[in-house]
């Protein structure tokens, strides 16, 4: 049986506020096309649902690159943002493979 390996890595996630927006930057390595999803937490493990009011290097068809940028319109999605702000980026290989035995 052939072994299929899809390797991607997200590194160097950082962000900065610019006016009422938050710019989130990340590096993505890999050789495929990926679906990128982002979450925000203001507590220990309260990631909740994916952010919706985002543009830029997000969603389907993302490829490897340095300093990829996601722009989040915070106040359209949340009334306020307080606490220790953290972001989590989930990357899923866009090529879905179903193996059956």
Biopython code that builds the backbone (N, CA, C, O; Angstrom):
import numpy as np
from Bio.PDB.StructureBuilder import StructureBuilder

atoms = [
    (1, "UNK", "N", (0.845, -1.172, 0.000)),
    (1, "UNK", "CA", (0.000, 0.000, 0.000)),
    (1, "UNK", "C", (0.893, 1.238, 0.000)),
    (1, "UNK", "O", (1.802, 1.320, 0.826)),
    (2, "UNK", "N", (0.675, 2.194, -0.883)),
    (2, "UNK", "CA", (1.509, 3.393, -0.912)),
    (2, "UNK", "C", (1.256, 4.274, 0.305)),
    (2, "UNK", "O", (0.140, 4.335, 0.820)),
    (3, "UNK", "N", (2.275, 4.935, 0.743)),
    (3, "UNK", "CA", (2.171, 5.858, 1.859)),
    (3, "UNK", "C", (2.036, 7.267, 1.309)),
    (3, "UNK", "O", (2.893, 7.738, 0.561)),
    (4, "UNK", "N", (0.959, 7.931, 1.682)),
    (4, "UNK", "CA", (0.735, 9.310, 1.238)),
    (4, "UNK", "C", (1.106, 10.243, 2.378)),
    (4, "UNK", "O", (0.644, 10.061, 3.504)),
    (5, "UNK", "N", (1.921, 11.221, 2.103)),
    (5, "UNK", "CA", (2.370, 12.143, 3.132)),
    (5, "UNK", "C", (2.132, 13.578, 2.665)),
    (5, "UNK", "O", (2.565, 13.974, 1.583)),
    (6, "UNK", "N", (1.442, 14.341, 3.495)),
    (6, "UNK", "CA", (1.207, 15.751, 3.217)),
    (6, "UNK", "C", (1.798, 16.529, 4.380)),
    (6, "UNK", "O", (1.313, 16.443, 5.508)),
    (7, "UNK", "N", (2.826, 17.274, 4.105)),
    (7, "UNK", "CA", (3.508, 17.995, 5.157)),
    (7, "UNK", "C", (3.350, 19.494, 4.953)),
    (7, "UNK", "O", (3.735, 20.043, 3.921)),
    (8, "UNK", "N", (2.777, 20.139, 5.954)),
    (8, "UNK", "CA", (2.680, 21.580, 5.947)),
    (8, "UNK", "C", (3.001, 22.057, 7.352)),
    (8, "UNK", "O", (2.838, 21.320, 8.325)),
    (9, "UNK", "N", (3.451, 23.280, 7.445)),
    (9, "UNK", "CA", (3.804, 23.819, 8.742)),
    (9, "UNK", "C", (3.500, 25.307, 8.770)),
    (9, "UNK", "O", (3.801, 26.038, 7.826)),
    (10, "UNK", "N", (2.896, 25.740, 9.869)),
    (10, "UNK", "CA", (2.629, 27.157, 10.094)),
    (10, "UNK", "C", (3.587, 27.621, 11.178)),
    (10, "UNK", "O", (3.688, 27.004, 12.238)),
    (11, "UNK", "N", (4.289, 28.716, 10.904)),
    (11, "UNK", "CA", (5.248, 29.243, 11.866)),
    (11, "UNK", "C", (5.122, 30.758, 11.948)),
    (11, "UNK", "O", (4.521, 31.408, 11.094)),
    (12, "UNK", "N", (5.715, 31.291, 13.014)),
    (12, "UNK", "CA", (5.900, 32.729, 13.165)),
    (12, "UNK", "C", (4.580, 33.503, 13.087)),
    (12, "UNK", "O", (4.489, 34.507, 12.381)),
    (13, "UNK", "N", (3.565, 33.037, 13.809)),
    (13, "UNK", "CA", (2.288, 33.756, 13.857)),
    (13, "UNK", "C", (2.475, 34.995, 14.736)),
    (13, "UNK", "O", (2.914, 34.896, 15.882)),
    (14, "UNK", "N", (2.139, 36.148, 14.186)),
    (14, "UNK", "CA", (2.250, 37.395, 14.933)),
    (14, "UNK", "C", (1.151, 38.338, 14.440)),
    (14, "UNK", "O", (0.591, 38.141, 13.362)),
    (15, "UNK", "N", (0.853, 39.346, 15.226)),
    (15, "UNK", "CA", (-0.211, 40.265, 14.837)),
    (15, "UNK", "C", (0.064, 41.667, 15.341)),
    (15, "UNK", "O", (0.859, 41.886, 16.255)),
    (16, "UNK", "N", (-0.628, 42.614, 14.707)),
    (16, "UNK", "CA", (-0.541, 44.012, 15.117)),
    (16, "UNK", "C", (-1.871, 44.680, 14.833)),
    (16, "UNK", "O", (-2.577, 44.326, 13.889)),
    (17, "UNK", "N", (-2.200, 45.650, 15.666)),
    (17, "UNK", "CA", (-3.424, 46.416, 15.455)),
    (17, "UNK", "C", (-3.123, 47.576, 14.532)),
    (17, "UNK", "O", (-2.107, 48.256, 14.677)),
    (18, "UNK", "N", (-4.017, 47.796, 13.577)),
    (18, "UNK", "CA", (-3.912, 48.943, 12.683)),
    (18, "UNK", "C", (-5.299, 49.570, 12.623)),
    (18, "UNK", "O", (-6.174, 49.099, 11.896)),
    (19, "UNK", "N", (-5.490, 50.625, 13.385)),
    (19, "UNK", "CA", (-6.815, 51.232, 13.491)),
    (19, "UNK", "C", (-7.776, 50.266, 14.162)),
    (19, "UNK", "O", (-7.514, 49.776, 15.260)),
    (20, "UNK", "N", (-8.896, 49.995, 13.491)),
    (20, "UNK", "CA", (-9.891, 49.061, 14.035)),
    (20, "UNK", "C", (-9.705, 47.645, 13.508)),
    (20, "UNK", "O", (-10.533, 46.770, 13.760)),
    (21, "UNK", "N", (-8.636, 47.424, 12.790)),
    (21, "UNK", "CA", (-8.354, 46.110, 12.214)),
    (21, "UNK", "C", (-7.165, 45.476, 12.930)),
    (21, "UNK", "O", (-6.338, 46.166, 13.525)),
    (22, "UNK", "N", (-7.100, 44.149, 12.858)),
    (22, "UNK", "CA", (-5.921, 43.431, 13.334)),
    (22, "UNK", "C", (-5.334, 42.695, 12.142)),
    (22, "UNK", "O", (-6.023, 41.937, 11.460)),
    (23, "UNK", "N", (-4.056, 42.930, 11.903)),
    (23, "UNK", "CA", (-3.326, 42.245, 10.837)),
    (23, "UNK", "C", (-2.575, 41.080, 11.464)),
    (23, "UNK", "O", (-1.783, 41.263, 12.389)),
    (24, "UNK", "N", (-2.832, 39.880, 10.951)),
    (24, "UNK", "CA", (-2.197, 38.667, 11.452)),
    (24, "UNK", "C", (-1.279, 38.144, 10.356)),
    (24, "UNK", "O", (-1.693, 37.993, 9.206)),
    (25, "UNK", "N", (-0.043, 37.871, 10.716)),
    (25, "UNK", "CA", (0.949, 37.394, 9.752)),
    (25, "UNK", "C", (1.380, 35.987, 10.137)),
    (25, "UNK", "O", (1.423, 35.637, 11.316)),
    (26, "UNK", "N", (1.698, 35.186, 9.126)),
    (26, "UNK", "CA", (2.197, 33.833, 9.388)),
    (26, "UNK", "C", (3.004, 33.358, 8.194)),
    (26, "UNK", "O", (2.877, 33.878, 7.085)),
    (27, "UNK", "N", (3.832, 32.365, 8.443)),
    (27, "UNK", "CA", (4.592, 31.710, 7.385)),
    (27, "UNK", "C", (3.996, 30.326, 7.186)),
    (27, "UNK", "O", (3.694, 29.631, 8.157)),
    (28, "UNK", "N", (3.826, 29.926, 5.939)),
    (28, "UNK", "CA", (3.267, 28.622, 5.606)),
    (28, "UNK", "C", (4.229, 27.894, 4.685)),
    (28, "UNK", "O", (4.606, 28.409, 3.632)),
    (29, "UNK", "N", (4.626, 26.687, 5.091)),
    (29, "UNK", "CA", (5.479, 25.879, 4.227)),
    (29, "UNK", "C", (4.685, 24.666, 3.764)),
    (29, "UNK", "O", (3.725, 24.255, 4.415)),
    (30, "UNK", "N", (5.087, 24.107, 2.653)),
    (30, "UNK", "CA", (4.425, 22.936, 2.093)),
    (30, "UNK", "C", (4.429, 23.021, 0.580)),
    (30, "UNK", "O", (4.837, 24.026, -0.003)),
    (31, "UNK", "N", (3.974, 21.963, -0.036)),
    (31, "UNK", "CA", (4.018, 21.909, -1.498)),
    (31, "UNK", "C", (2.643, 21.800, -2.135)),
    (31, "UNK", "O", (2.534, 21.708, -3.358)),
    (32, "UNK", "N", (1.608, 21.809, -1.337)),
    (32, "UNK", "CA", (0.247, 21.633, -1.835)),
    (32, "UNK", "C", (-0.521, 22.949, -1.757)),
    (32, "UNK", "O", (0.043, 24.002, -1.460)),
    (33, "UNK", "N", (-1.803, 22.863, -2.025)),
    (33, "UNK", "CA", (-2.745, 23.954, -1.836)),
    (33, "UNK", "C", (-3.540, 23.620, -0.573)),
    (33, "UNK", "O", (-3.968, 22.480, -0.392)),
    (34, "UNK", "N", (-3.737, 24.607, 0.298)),
    (34, "UNK", "CA", (-4.329, 24.342, 1.604)),
    (34, "UNK", "C", (-5.537, 25.229, 1.869)),
    (34, "UNK", "O", (-5.684, 26.309, 1.297)),
    (35, "UNK", "N", (-6.395, 24.736, 2.756)),
    (35, "UNK", "CA", (-7.484, 25.537, 3.313)),
    (35, "UNK", "C", (-6.971, 26.076, 4.643)),
    (35, "UNK", "O", (-6.508, 25.305, 5.483)),
    (36, "UNK", "N", (-7.046, 27.386, 4.845)),
    (36, "UNK", "CA", (-6.555, 28.017, 6.064)),
    (36, "UNK", "C", (-7.740, 28.567, 6.844)),
    (36, "UNK", "O", (-8.583, 29.279, 6.300)),
    (37, "UNK", "N", (-7.788, 28.226, 8.128)),
    (37, "UNK", "CA", (-8.849, 28.660, 9.035)),
    (37, "UNK", "C", (-8.162, 29.313, 10.231)),
    (37, "UNK", "O", (-7.114, 28.841, 10.672)),
    (38, "UNK", "N", (-8.735, 30.388, 10.761)),
    (38, "UNK", "CA", (-8.119, 31.074, 11.899)),
    (38, "UNK", "C", (-9.106, 31.211, 13.051)),
    (38, "UNK", "O", (-10.302, 31.421, 12.851)),
    (39, "UNK", "N", (-8.567, 31.085, 14.266)),
    (39, "UNK", "CA", (-9.337, 31.204, 15.501)),
    (39, "UNK", "C", (-8.667, 32.244, 16.391)),
    (39, "UNK", "O", (-7.468, 32.496, 16.268)),
    (40, "UNK", "N", (-9.443, 32.844, 17.285)),
    (40, "UNK", "CA", (-8.914, 33.794, 18.256)),
    (40, "UNK", "C", (-9.338, 33.360, 19.649)),
    (40, "UNK", "O", (-10.462, 32.898, 19.850)),
    (41, "UNK", "N", (-8.435, 33.510, 20.604)),
    (41, "UNK", "CA", (-8.723, 33.192, 21.993)),
    (41, "UNK", "C", (-8.316, 34.362, 22.871)),
    (41, "UNK", "O", (-7.311, 35.023, 22.610)),
    (42, "UNK", "N", (-9.094, 34.614, 23.904)),
    (42, "UNK", "CA", (-8.721, 35.604, 24.906)),
    (42, "UNK", "C", (-8.629, 34.947, 26.276)),
    (42, "UNK", "O", (-8.671, 35.629, 27.300)),
    (43, "UNK", "N", (-8.505, 33.640, 26.294)),
    (43, "UNK", "CA", (-8.377, 32.880, 27.527)),
    (43, "UNK", "C", (-7.531, 31.655, 27.276)),
    (43, "UNK", "O", (-6.842, 31.568, 26.260)),
    (44, "UNK", "N", (-7.575, 30.723, 28.181)),
    (44, "UNK", "CA", (-6.736, 29.534, 28.075)),
    (44, "UNK", "C", (-7.065, 28.663, 26.864)),
    (44, "UNK", "O", (-6.202, 28.450, 26.011)),
    (45, "UNK", "N", (-8.278, 28.163, 26.774)),
    (45, "UNK", "CA", (-8.632, 27.238, 25.697)),
    (45, "UNK", "C", (-9.993, 27.549, 25.091)),
    (45, "UNK", "O", (-10.735, 26.634, 24.735)),
    (46, "UNK", "N", (-10.321, 28.805, 24.972)),
    (46, "UNK", "CA", (-11.642, 29.183, 24.458)),
    (46, "UNK", "C", (-11.566, 29.599, 22.995)),
    (46, "UNK", "O", (-11.892, 30.735, 22.651)),
    (47, "UNK", "N", (-11.136, 28.677, 22.130)),
    (47, "UNK", "CA", (-10.952, 29.014, 20.713)),
    (47, "UNK", "C", (-12.269, 29.272, 19.996)),
    (47, "UNK", "O", (-12.300, 30.063, 19.053)),
    (48, "UNK", "N", (-13.335, 28.644, 20.403)),
    (48, "UNK", "CA", (-14.635, 28.900, 19.793)),
    (48, "UNK", "C", (-14.688, 28.533, 18.319)),
    (48, "UNK", "O", (-14.049, 27.577, 17.880)),
    (49, "UNK", "N", (-15.450, 29.299, 17.567)),
    (49, "UNK", "CA", (-15.636, 29.035, 16.142)),
    (49, "UNK", "C", (-14.626, 29.849, 15.327)),
    (49, "UNK", "O", (-14.068, 30.827, 15.825)),
    (50, "UNK", "N", (-14.393, 29.447, 14.084)),
    (50, "UNK", "CA", (-13.454, 30.196, 13.239)),
    (50, "UNK", "C", (-13.911, 31.640, 13.032)),
    (50, "UNK", "O", (-15.106, 31.934, 13.006)),
    (51, "UNK", "N", (-12.938, 32.525, 12.887)),
    (51, "UNK", "CA", (-13.250, 33.928, 12.597)),
    (51, "UNK", "C", (-13.865, 34.028, 11.208)),
    (51, "UNK", "O", (-13.467, 33.310, 10.290)),
    (52, "UNK", "N", (-14.836, 34.920, 11.059)),
    (52, "UNK", "CA", (-15.572, 35.060, 9.808)),
    (52, "UNK", "C", (-15.264, 36.355, 9.061)),
    (52, "UNK", "O", (-15.252, 36.366, 7.831)),
    (53, "UNK", "N", (-15.017, 37.426, 9.775)),
    (53, "UNK", "CA", (-14.829, 38.737, 9.160)),
    (53, "UNK", "C", (-13.351, 38.957, 8.845)),
    (53, "UNK", "O", (-12.724, 39.894, 9.339)),
    (54, "UNK", "N", (-12.814, 38.074, 8.014)),
    (54, "UNK", "CA", (-11.401, 38.095, 7.664)),
    (54, "UNK", "C", (-11.227, 38.126, 6.146)),
    (54, "UNK", "O", (-12.058, 37.616, 5.395)),
    (55, "UNK", "N", (-10.128, 38.738, 5.720)),
    (55, "UNK", "CA", (-9.771, 38.771, 4.310)),
    (55, "UNK", "C", (-8.274, 38.496, 4.200)),
    (55, "UNK", "O", (-7.557, 38.482, 5.201)),
    (56, "UNK", "N", (-7.821, 38.281, 2.988)),
    (56, "UNK", "CA", (-6.391, 38.064, 2.762)),
    (56, "UNK", "C", (-6.069, 36.601, 2.553)),
    (56, "UNK", "O", (-6.804, 35.889, 1.868)),
    (57, "UNK", "N", (-4.974, 36.151, 3.139)),
    (57, "UNK", "CA", (-4.456, 34.793, 2.948)),
    (57, "UNK", "C", (-5.202, 33.812, 3.850)),
    (57, "UNK", "O", (-4.631, 33.239, 4.778)),
    (58, "UNK", "N", (-6.473, 33.634, 3.559)),
    (58, "UNK", "CA", (-7.378, 32.818, 4.368)),
    (58, "UNK", "C", (-8.300, 32.058, 3.428)),
    (58, "UNK", "O", (-8.554, 32.502, 2.308)),
    (59, "UNK", "N", (-8.799, 30.922, 3.878)),
    (59, "UNK", "CA", (-9.733, 30.149, 3.072)),
    (59, "UNK", "C", (-9.035, 29.167, 2.166)),
    (59, "UNK", "O", (-7.889, 28.787, 2.408)),
    (60, "UNK", "N", (-9.725, 28.758, 1.125)),
    (60, "UNK", "CA", (-9.233, 27.715, 0.218)),
    (60, "UNK", "C", (-8.159, 28.249, -0.724)),
    (60, "UNK", "O", (-8.102, 29.440, -1.032)),
    (61, "UNK", "N", (-7.312, 27.326, -1.168)),
    (61, "UNK", "CA", (-6.341, 27.632, -2.212)),
    (61, "UNK", "C", (-5.087, 28.352, -1.767)),
    (61, "UNK", "O", (-4.409, 28.963, -2.593)),
    (62, "UNK", "N", (-4.761, 28.300, -0.491)),
    (62, "UNK", "CA", (-3.559, 28.974, 0.001)),
    (62, "UNK", "C", (-2.328, 28.111, -0.263)),
    (62, "UNK", "O", (-2.358, 26.894, -0.075)),
    (63, "UNK", "N", (-1.258, 28.745, -0.694)),
    (63, "UNK", "CA", (0.004, 28.050, -0.957)),
    (63, "UNK", "C", (1.088, 28.603, -0.039)),
    (63, "UNK", "O", (0.887, 29.604, 0.648)),
    (64, "UNK", "N", (2.235, 27.938, -0.040)),
    (64, "UNK", "CA", (3.345, 28.307, 0.839)),
    (64, "UNK", "C", (3.777, 29.745, 0.605)),
    (64, "UNK", "O", (3.669, 30.267, -0.504)),
    (65, "UNK", "N", (4.266, 30.374, 1.660)),
    (65, "UNK", "CA", (4.784, 31.727, 1.547)),
    (65, "UNK", "C", (5.183, 32.282, 2.896)),
    (65, "UNK", "O", (4.817, 31.748, 3.943)),
    (66, "UNK", "N", (5.937, 33.357, 2.851)),
    (66, "UNK", "CA", (6.402, 34.044, 4.055)),
    (66, "UNK", "C", (5.598, 35.323, 4.220)),
    (66, "UNK", "O", (5.252, 35.985, 3.242)),
    (67, "UNK", "N", (5.309, 35.659, 5.463)),
    (67, "UNK", "CA", (4.565, 36.873, 5.810)),
    (67, "UNK", "C", (3.216, 36.943, 5.105)),
    (67, "UNK", "O", (2.827, 37.991, 4.588)),
    (68, "UNK", "N", (2.510, 35.822, 5.090)),
    (68, "UNK", "CA", (1.147, 35.819, 4.564)),
    (68, "UNK", "C", (0.303, 36.635, 5.544)),
    (68, "UNK", "O", (0.523, 36.572, 6.753)),
    (69, "UNK", "N", (-0.656, 37.394, 5.030)),
    (69, "UNK", "CA", (-1.397, 38.328, 5.878)),
    (69, "UNK", "C", (-2.894, 38.056, 5.851)),
    (69, "UNK", "O", (-3.499, 37.871, 4.795)),
    (70, "UNK", "N", (-3.469, 38.038, 7.049)),
    (70, "UNK", "CA", (-4.917, 37.957, 7.234)),
    (70, "UNK", "C", (-5.327, 39.252, 7.929)),
    (70, "UNK", "O", (-4.691, 39.663, 8.899)),
    (71, "UNK", "N", (-6.371, 39.889, 7.446)),
    (71, "UNK", "CA", (-6.871, 41.118, 8.053)),
    (71, "UNK", "C", (-8.219, 40.811, 8.690)),
    (71, "UNK", "O", (-9.145, 40.353, 8.021)),
    (72, "UNK", "N", (-8.319, 41.068, 9.987)),
    (72, "UNK", "CA", (-9.537, 40.776, 10.748)),
    (72, "UNK", "C", (-10.228, 42.080, 11.124)),
    (72, "UNK", "O", (-9.636, 42.948, 11.766)),
    (73, "UNK", "N", (-11.487, 42.208, 10.716)),
    (73, "UNK", "CA", (-12.322, 43.346, 11.084)),
    (73, "UNK", "C", (-12.972, 43.016, 12.428)),
    (73, "UNK", "O", (-14.105, 42.540, 12.490)),
    (74, "UNK", "N", (-12.237, 43.278, 13.483)),
    (74, "UNK", "CA", (-12.602, 42.846, 14.835)),
    (74, "UNK", "C", (-13.978, 43.320, 15.261)),
    (74, "UNK", "O", (-14.813, 42.514, 15.670)),
    (75, "UNK", "N", (-14.222, 44.613, 15.171)),
    (75, "UNK", "CA", (-15.449, 45.174, 15.740)),
    (75, "UNK", "C", (-16.700, 44.827, 14.947)),
    (75, "UNK", "O", (-17.811, 45.030, 15.438)),
    (76, "UNK", "N", (-16.550, 44.317, 13.751)),
    (76, "UNK", "CA", (-17.703, 43.822, 13.015)),
    (76, "UNK", "C", (-18.099, 42.447, 13.540)),
    (76, "UNK", "O", (-19.263, 42.053, 13.470)),
    (77, "UNK", "N", (-17.123, 41.731, 14.061)),
    (77, "UNK", "CA", (-17.370, 40.367, 14.534)),
    (77, "UNK", "C", (-17.584, 40.274, 16.043)),
    (77, "UNK", "O", (-18.346, 39.430, 16.515)),
    (78, "UNK", "N", (-16.909, 41.142, 16.797)),
    (78, "UNK", "CA", (-17.029, 41.130, 18.257)),
    (78, "UNK", "C", (-17.251, 42.539, 18.772)),
    (78, "UNK", "O", (-16.790, 43.518, 18.185)),
    (79, "UNK", "N", (-17.962, 42.618, 19.873)),
    (79, "UNK", "CA", (-18.234, 43.924, 20.479)),
    (79, "UNK", "C", (-16.953, 44.539, 21.046)),
    (79, "UNK", "O", (-16.737, 45.747, 20.948)),
    (80, "UNK", "N", (-16.108, 43.691, 21.640)),
    (80, "UNK", "CA", (-14.836, 44.154, 22.182)),
    (80, "UNK", "C", (-13.867, 42.972, 22.212)),
    (80, "UNK", "O", (-14.263, 41.815, 22.073)),
    (81, "UNK", "N", (-12.602, 43.295, 22.394)),
    (81, "UNK", "CA", (-11.560, 42.278, 22.445)),
    (81, "UNK", "C", (-10.645, 42.624, 23.605)),
    (81, "UNK", "O", (-9.857, 43.566, 23.526)),
    (82, "UNK", "N", (-10.754, 41.854, 24.689)),
    (82, "UNK", "CA", (-9.937, 42.109, 25.876)),
    (82, "UNK", "C", (-9.314, 40.798, 26.342)),
    (82, "UNK", "O", (-9.761, 39.712, 25.975)),
    (83, "UNK", "N", (-8.284, 40.925, 27.151)),
    (83, "UNK", "CA", (-7.610, 39.750, 27.687)),
    (83, "UNK", "C", (-6.342, 39.445, 26.914)),
    (83, "UNK", "O", (-5.861, 40.260, 26.126)),
    (84, "UNK", "N", (-5.815, 38.263, 27.153)),
    (84, "UNK", "CA", (-4.608, 37.816, 26.453)),
    (84, "UNK", "C", (-5.011, 37.274, 25.082)),
    (84, "UNK", "O", (-5.526, 36.160, 24.981)),
    (85, "UNK", "N", (-4.784, 38.042, 24.047)),
    (85, "UNK", "CA", (-5.224, 37.695, 22.691)),
    (85, "UNK", "C", (-4.212, 36.752, 22.053)),
    (85, "UNK", "O", (-3.015, 37.035, 22.007)),
    (86, "UNK", "N", (-4.724, 35.618, 21.561)),
    (86, "UNK", "CA", (-3.888, 34.637, 20.858)),
    (86, "UNK", "C", (-4.635, 34.186, 19.607)),
    (86, "UNK", "O", (-5.865, 34.206, 19.562)),
    (87, "UNK", "N", (-3.877, 33.779, 18.595)),
    (87, "UNK", "CA", (-4.467, 33.278, 17.363)),
    (87, "UNK", "C", (-3.959, 31.875, 17.087)),
    (87, "UNK", "O", (-2.806, 31.546, 17.365)),
    (88, "UNK", "N", (-4.845, 31.051, 16.532)),
    (88, "UNK", "CA", (-4.490, 29.693, 16.110)),
    (88, "UNK", "C", (-4.879, 29.572, 14.644)),
    (88, "UNK", "O", (-5.996, 29.914, 14.257)),
    (89, "UNK", "N", (-3.948, 29.084, 13.832)),
    (89, "UNK", "CA", (-4.209, 28.883, 12.414)),
    (89, "UNK", "C", (-4.232, 27.388, 12.137)),
    (89, "UNK", "O", (-3.291, 26.664, 12.462)),
    (90, "UNK", "N", (-5.322, 26.943, 11.532)),
    (90, "UNK", "CA", (-5.486, 25.539, 11.169)),
    (90, "UNK", "C", (-5.318, 25.434, 9.655)),
    (90, "UNK", "O", (-5.924, 26.189, 8.895)),
    (91, "UNK", "N", (-4.496, 24.495, 9.238)),
    (91, "UNK", "CA", (-4.234, 24.297, 7.812)),
    (91, "UNK", "C", (-4.641, 22.883, 7.445)),
    (91, "UNK", "O", (-4.212, 21.917, 8.076)),
    (92, "UNK", "N", (-5.469, 22.772, 6.426)),
    (92, "UNK", "CA", (-5.969, 21.477, 5.979)),
    (92, "UNK", "C", (-5.594, 21.307, 4.520)),
    (92, "UNK", "O", (-5.780, 22.218, 3.713)),
    (93, "UNK", "N", (-5.066, 20.141, 4.183)),
    (93, "UNK", "CA", (-4.710, 19.868, 2.798)),
    (93, "UNK", "C", (-5.971, 19.916, 1.961)),
    (93, "UNK", "O", (-6.955, 19.247, 2.276)),
    (94, "UNK", "N", (-5.950, 20.696, 0.907)),
    (94, "UNK", "CA", (-7.145, 20.873, 0.071)),
    (94, "UNK", "C", (-7.485, 19.618, -0.717)),
    (94, "UNK", "O", (-8.605, 19.482, -1.208)),
    (95, "UNK", "N", (-6.542, 18.708, -0.843)),
    (95, "UNK", "CA", (-6.783, 17.459, -1.550)),
    (95, "UNK", "C", (-7.311, 16.453, -0.532)),
    (95, "UNK", "O", (-6.549, 15.927, 0.280)),
    (96, "UNK", "N", (-8.592, 16.191, -0.575)),
    (96, "UNK", "CA", (-9.189, 15.249, 0.374)),
    (96, "UNK", "C", (-9.050, 13.844, -0.175)),
    (96, "UNK", "O", (-9.421, 13.568, -1.315)),
    (97, "UNK", "N", (-8.518, 12.971, 0.641)),
    (97, "UNK", "CA", (-8.335, 11.580, 0.225)),
    (97, "UNK", "C", (-9.017, 10.691, 1.231)),
    (97, "UNK", "O", (-8.813, 10.835, 2.436)),
    (98, "UNK", "N", (-9.801, 9.798, 0.760)),
    (98, "UNK", "CA", (-10.471, 8.838, 1.613)),
    (98, "UNK", "C", (-9.893, 7.468, 1.338)),
    (98, "UNK", "O", (-9.991, 6.956, 0.223)),
    (99, "UNK", "N", (-9.296, 6.879, 2.345)),
    (99, "UNK", "CA", (-8.745, 5.540, 2.196)),
    (99, "UNK", "C", (-9.663, 4.547, 2.884)),
    (99, "UNK", "O", (-10.057, 4.759, 4.031)),
    (100, "UNK", "N", (-10.008, 3.471, 2.200)),
    (100, "UNK", "CA", (-10.864, 2.424, 2.770)),
    (100, "UNK", "C", (-10.130, 1.109, 2.734)),
    (100, "UNK", "O", (-9.443, 0.783, 1.766)),
    (101, "UNK", "N", (-10.283, 0.370, 3.787)),
    (101, "UNK", "CA", (-9.648, -0.968, 3.872)),
    (101, "UNK", "C", (-10.684, -2.025, 3.759)),
    (101, "UNK", "O", (-10.363, -3.213, 3.806)),
]
sb = StructureBuilder()
sb.init_structure("model")
sb.init_model(0)
sb.init_chain("A")
sb.init_seg("    ")
for serial, (resi, resn, name, xyz) in enumerate(atoms, 1):
    if name == "N":
        sb.init_residue(resn, " ", resi, " ")
    sb.init_atom(name, np.array(xyz, "f"), 0.0, 1.0, " ", f" {name:<3s}", serial, name[0])
structure = sb.get_structure()
